[in-house]
């Protein structure tokens, strides 16, 4: 992927702040959660909102993609080891 130049660097999630769910692409809960969040087409990470479609790198090195209020794991942030 070549969108790494515009990645947000998120760090680790703080349990005391608003952070949208982070799920695997294969999680069956995605559709159920997405229905409850559809009115809010943005993701949150440590009380900061990100536009739907944004990509971000978590503190653990995971590439996250914001989809309908849910962070979905999209691989790794290391371009040499995706």
Buried (B, 14 or more C-beta within 10 A) or exposed (E): EEEEEEBBEBEEBEEEEEBBBBBEEEBEEBEEBBEEBEEEEBBBBBEBEBEBEBBBBBEEEBBBBBBBBBBBBBBBBEEEEE
